[in-house]
Amino acid sequence: MFYSIKELVQQADLDFQGNVAELMIRTEFELTGREREEVLLLMERNLEVMKSSVKLGLSEKKSRSGLTGGDAAKLDHYIKKGKTLSDFTVLSAARNAIAVNEHNAKMGLVCATPTAGSAGCLPAVLTAAIQKLNLTHEQQLDFLFAAGAFGLVIANNASISGAEGGCQAEVGSASAMSAAALTLAAGGTPYQASQAIAFVIKNMLGLICDPVAGLVEVPCVKRNAMGASFAFIAADMALAGIESKIPVDEVIDAMYQVGSSLPTAFRETAEGGLAATPTGRRLQREIFGE
């Protein structure tokens, strides 16, 4: 078992030849008693749901509230025109993130990674990486196990809850997990993966949770798209050999401190931020009445 990113990196390097996925499978056995085959089958199911949520989310239908729906399809049409400013892979990840969260808003099945509100980042980055890196099925599962390992440390030392730590704890954690797994999938080391986490969280510190009308739609859907984009930039920076001046475990501690200091208005209460704007209040009344 590991309790910090530093310990995770050390154990992966010393005991598993840098294979974070295998470390996580062993840790799962230690925590739950599940044998390897059962753990693999459970992750297979997660992978299946993630891929399905991306595909089904490309529908142009609106959510029940009418706040979201159709943006993934719009971005898909834009990408297919071939005149985008951003890289195809990054835009594909953004599209897929929107798709998953729009599917969630339509009451579709998603895999909480680490929460339903941030469920778009990891599947989006993974599906885009599958195309970019030609990941095998085994490598796709390794991607998810590796993300889970890093996410476990973040959850235990900071938070993955918007109600507790703001959106930095939800989309921030999801994007960081994605960046770490992506770094490894591209051939990076566990240490480089840890640096990718630091880059993401440092640049999402203080991100508030302010869902309009209390629904996980606005601004959540588009934040997932941006979080998926962050993951690619952070992974590239880490693979380039760039290092965080602040150790990653201290960055995670800082996220906890910042989250604990956020006023309740900025922690999923729909009492501040975008939810408290005149338009945000109007949309709430239109959906739920006075």
C-alpha positions as CSV (number, residue, x, y, z in Angstrom):
1,M,0.0,0.0,0.0
2,F,1.1,3.6,-0.7
3,Y,0.0,6.7,1.0
4,S,1.8,9.4,-1.1
5,I,2.7,9.9,-4.7
6,K,6.4,9.6,-3.7
7,E,5.7,6.2,-2.2
8,L,3.7,5.1,-5.2
9,V,6.5,6.0,-7.6
10,Q,9.1,4.3,-5.4
11,Q,7.1,1.1,-5.0
12,A,6.3,1.0,-8.8
13,D,9.9,1.4,-9.7
14,L,11.4,-1.0,-7.1
15,D,8.8,-3.8,-7.0
16,F,7.0,-3.6,-10.4
17,Q,9.6,-2.4,-12.9
18,G,7.7,0.9,-13.2
19,N,4.4,-0.8,-13.9
20,V,1.9,1.3,-11.9
21,A,-1.0,-0.8,-13.1
22,E,0.4,-3.9,-11.5
23,L,1.0,-2.0,-8.3
24,M,-2.6,-0.9,-8.3
25,I,-3.9,-4.5,-8.9
26,R,-1.8,-5.7,-6.0
27,T,-3.1,-2.8,-3.8
28,E,-6.7,-3.7,-4.8
29,F,-6.1,-7.2,-3.5
30,E,-4.6,-5.9,-0.2
31,L,-7.6,-3.5,0.3
32,T,-10.5,-5.8,-0.8
33,G,-9.2,-9.4,-1.0
34,R,-10.3,-9.6,-4.6
35,E,-8.1,-11.9,-6.8
36,R,-6.5,-10.6,-10.0
37,E,-9.1,-12.1,-12.4
38,E,-12.0,-10.5,-10.5
39,V,-10.2,-7.2,-10.4
40,L,-9.6,-7.4,-14.2
41,L,-13.2,-8.2,-14.9
42,L,-14.5,-5.3,-12.9
43,M,-12.1,-2.9,-14.8
44,E,-13.3,-4.5,-18.1
45,R,-16.8,-3.4,-17.2
46,N,-15.6,0.1,-16.4
47,L,-13.9,0.3,-19.7
48,E,-17.0,-0.9,-21.5
49,V,-19.2,1.8,-19.9
50,M,-16.7,4.5,-20.6
51,K,-16.5,3.8,-24.3
52,S,-20.3,3.4,-24.5
53,S,-20.9,6.8,-22.8
54,V,-18.6,8.5,-25.3
55,K,-20.4,7.0,-28.3
56,L,-23.9,7.6,-26.9
57,G,-23.1,11.1,-25.8
58,L,-22.6,12.3,-29.3
59,S,-26.4,12.6,-29.7
60,E,-27.8,16.0,-30.3
61,K,-30.7,15.5,-27.8
62,K,-31.1,17.9,-24.9
63,S,-31.0,17.0,-21.2
64,R,-34.3,17.1,-19.3
65,S,-33.4,20.5,-17.9
66,G,-32.6,21.8,-21.4
67,L,-29.3,23.3,-20.1
68,T,-27.1,21.0,-22.1
69,G,-27.0,18.6,-25.0
70,G,-25.8,18.7,-28.6
71,D,-22.4,20.4,-28.0
72,A,-20.4,17.2,-28.4
73,A,-22.1,16.8,-31.8
74,K,-21.3,20.4,-32.7
75,L,-17.6,19.9,-31.9
76,D,-17.6,16.6,-33.8
77,H,-18.9,18.3,-36.9
78,Y,-16.3,21.1,-36.5
79,I,-13.5,18.6,-36.2
80,K,-14.6,16.8,-39.3
81,K,-14.4,20.0,-41.4
82,G,-10.6,19.8,-40.9
83,K,-10.0,23.5,-40.3
84,T,-9.5,23.4,-36.5
85,L,-7.0,25.5,-34.7
86,S,-6.1,22.9,-32.1
87,D,-4.6,19.5,-32.6
88,F,-7.0,16.7,-33.6
89,T,-6.1,14.5,-30.6
90,V,-6.7,17.2,-28.0
91,L,-10.0,18.3,-29.7
92,S,-11.1,14.7,-29.9
93,A,-10.6,14.4,-26.1
94,A,-12.5,17.7,-25.5
95,R,-15.4,16.4,-27.7
96,N,-15.4,13.0,-25.9
97,A,-15.4,14.7,-22.5
98,I,-18.5,16.8,-23.5
99,A,-20.1,13.7,-24.8
100,V,-19.8,11.7,-21.6
101,N,-21.0,14.5,-19.4
102,E,-24.0,15.3,-21.7
103,H,-24.8,11.6,-21.6
104,N,-24.7,11.8,-17.8
105,A,-27.0,14.9,-17.9
106,K,-29.5,12.8,-19.9
107,M,-29.5,10.2,-17.1
108,G,-27.3,7.9,-19.1
109,L,-24.9,5.4,-17.5
110,V,-21.3,6.7,-16.8
111,C,-18.4,5.5,-14.9
112,A,-17.6,7.9,-12.0
113,T,-13.9,8.8,-12.5
114,P,-13.6,9.9,-9.8
115,T,-17.1,11.4,-9.7
116,A,-20.1,11.6,-12.0
117,G,-19.6,15.3,-12.4
118,S,-16.0,14.8,-13.6
119,A,-16.7,11.5,-15.4
120,G,-15.8,12.9,-18.8
121,C,-12.1,13.6,-18.4
122,L,-10.7,10.1,-18.1
123,P,-12.8,8.4,-20.8
124,A,-12.1,11.3,-23.1
125,V,-8.3,11.2,-22.6
126,L,-8.3,7.4,-22.9
127,T,-10.3,7.2,-26.0
128,A,-8.2,9.9,-27.7
129,A,-5.0,8.1,-26.6
130,I,-6.3,4.8,-28.0
131,Q,-6.3,6.5,-31.4
132,K,-3.1,8.5,-31.0
133,L,-1.0,5.7,-29.4
134,N,-2.7,2.6,-30.8
135,L,-3.2,1.2,-27.3
136,T,-3.9,-2.5,-27.1
137,H,-6.8,-3.7,-24.9
138,E,-4.3,-4.6,-22.1
139,Q,-2.8,-1.2,-22.3
140,Q,-6.2,0.4,-22.0
141,L,-6.9,-1.5,-18.8
142,D,-3.4,-0.5,-17.6
143,F,-4.3,3.1,-18.3
144,L,-7.3,2.8,-16.0
145,F,-5.5,1.0,-13.2
146,A,-2.7,3.6,-13.3
147,A,-5.2,6.5,-13.1
148,G,-6.8,4.7,-10.2
149,A,-3.6,4.4,-8.3
150,F,-2.8,8.1,-8.5
151,G,-6.4,9.0,-7.8
152,L,-6.4,6.9,-4.7
153,V,-3.6,9.1,-3.3
154,I,-5.4,12.3,-4.2
155,A,-8.6,11.1,-2.6
156,N,-6.9,10.0,0.6
157,N,-4.8,13.2,1.0
158,A,-7.1,15.9,-0.4
159,S,-10.5,15.3,-1.9
160,I,-12.4,14.3,-5.0
161,S,-15.7,15.9,-3.8
162,G,-16.9,19.2,-5.1
163,A,-19.0,19.7,-2.0
164,E,-15.9,19.4,0.1
165,G,-13.1,20.9,-2.0
166,G,-14.7,22.7,-5.0
167,C,-14.3,21.7,-8.6
168,Q,-10.5,21.6,-8.3
169,A,-11.2,18.4,-6.3
170,E,-13.5,16.9,-9.0
171,V,-12.4,18.0,-12.5
172,G,-8.9,18.9,-11.1
173,S,-8.4,15.4,-9.8
174,A,-9.9,13.7,-12.9
175,S,-7.7,15.7,-15.2
176,A,-4.6,14.9,-13.0
177,M,-5.4,11.2,-13.0
178,S,-5.8,11.3,-16.7
179,A,-2.5,13.2,-17.2
180,A,-0.6,10.7,-15.2
181,A,-2.1,7.7,-17.0
182,L,-1.5,9.3,-20.3
183,T,2.2,10.0,-19.5
184,L,2.7,6.3,-18.7
185,A,0.8,5.2,-21.8
186,A,3.1,7.3,-23.9
187,G,6.2,5.6,-22.4
188,G,6.9,8.0,-19.6
189,T,8.1,6.9,-16.1
190,P,6.1,6.9,-12.9
191,Y,8.1,10.0,-11.8
192,Q,7.2,11.8,-15.0
193,A,3.6,10.8,-14.4
194,S,3.8,12.4,-11.0
195,Q,5.0,15.6,-12.5
196,A,2.0,15.7,-14.9
197,I,-0.2,15.5,-11.8
198,A,1.5,18.5,-10.2
199,F,1.2,20.6,-13.4
200,V,-2.6,20.0,-13.6
201,I,-3.4,20.5,-10.0
202,K,-1.2,23.6,-9.7
203,N,-3.1,25.2,-12.5
204,M,-6.6,24.3,-11.2
205,L,-6.1,25.3,-7.6
206,G,-9.0,27.3,-6.4
207,L,-11.4,26.2,-9.1
208,I,-14.9,26.5,-7.5
209,C,-17.9,24.3,-7.8
210,D,-20.8,26.5,-8.9
211,P,-23.4,24.4,-10.7
212,V,-26.3,26.4,-12.2
213,A,-29.6,25.4,-10.7
214,G,-27.7,22.8,-8.7
215,L,-27.4,20.5,-11.7
216,V,-24.2,18.9,-12.9
217,E,-24.5,20.5,-16.3
218,V,-23.4,24.2,-16.4
219,P,-20.4,24.8,-16.2
220,C,-19.5,21.2,-15.5
221,V,-19.8,19.8,-19.0
222,K,-17.3,22.3,-20.5
223,R,-15.0,22.1,-17.5
224,N,-14.5,18.4,-18.3
225,A,-13.6,19.3,-21.8
226,M,-11.0,21.7,-20.6
227,G,-9.7,19.3,-18.0
228,A,-9.2,16.7,-20.7
229,S,-7.2,19.2,-22.7
230,F,-5.1,20.1,-19.7
231,A,-4.2,16.4,-19.3
232,F,-2.5,16.3,-22.8
233,I,-0.5,19.5,-22.2
234,A,0.6,18.3,-18.7
235,A,1.6,14.9,-20.1
236,D,3.7,16.5,-22.9
237,M,5.4,18.9,-20.4
238,A,6.3,15.9,-18.2
239,L,7.5,13.8,-21.1
240,A,9.7,16.8,-22.2
241,G,11.5,16.5,-18.9
242,I,9.9,19.6,-17.2
243,E,9.6,19.3,-13.4
244,S,7.5,20.9,-10.8
245,K,9.4,23.1,-8.4
246,I,6.8,22.2,-5.7
247,P,6.8,18.4,-5.0
248,V,3.6,16.8,-6.1
249,D,2.6,15.6,-2.6
250,E,2.9,19.2,-1.4
251,V,0.8,20.3,-4.4
252,I,-1.9,17.8,-3.3
253,D,-1.7,19.1,0.2
254,A,-2.2,22.6,-1.1
255,M,-5.3,21.6,-2.9
256,Y,-6.7,20.2,0.3
257,Q,-5.9,23.5,2.2
258,V,-7.4,25.6,-0.6
259,G,-10.5,23.4,-0.7
260,S,-11.0,23.6,3.0
261,S,-10.7,27.4,2.9
262,L,-13.4,27.9,0.1
263,P,-16.6,29.5,1.3
264,T,-19.6,27.2,1.2
265,A,-21.0,29.3,-1.6
266,F,-18.3,27.9,-3.8
267,R,-18.7,24.2,-2.8
268,E,-21.6,22.8,-4.9
269,T,-24.3,24.7,-3.1
270,A,-25.3,26.7,-6.2
271,E,-25.1,29.9,-4.1
272,G,-22.1,31.5,-5.7
273,G,-20.1,31.9,-8.9
274,L,-21.9,31.3,-12.2
275,A,-24.9,29.9,-10.3
276,A,-25.5,33.2,-8.6
277,T,-25.4,35.3,-11.8
278,P,-28.7,36.9,-13.0
279,T,-28.8,34.4,-15.8
280,G,-28.0,31.5,-13.5
281,R,-30.8,32.5,-11.1
282,R,-33.2,32.9,-14.0
283,L,-32.4,29.4,-15.3
284,Q,-33.0,28.0,-11.9
285,R,-36.4,29.6,-11.7
286,E,-37.3,28.4,-15.2
287,I,-36.4,24.8,-14.3
288,F,-37.7,24.6,-10.7
289,G,-40.1,27.5,-10.4
290,E,-40.0,30.2,-7.7
